[in-house]
């Protein structure tokens, strides 16, 4: 395994981790945001897509 392979592997892990973390942060913040910014509420538990 050459140096370039190791660098590519490390870069892939870093980029993948960053994308995964960003996705989790976005999901958690959208579900825990203020009621006017969250797609789900107690009064309206069903998400209506395309509106």
Order of alpha helices (4+ residues) and beta strands (2+ residues): alpha
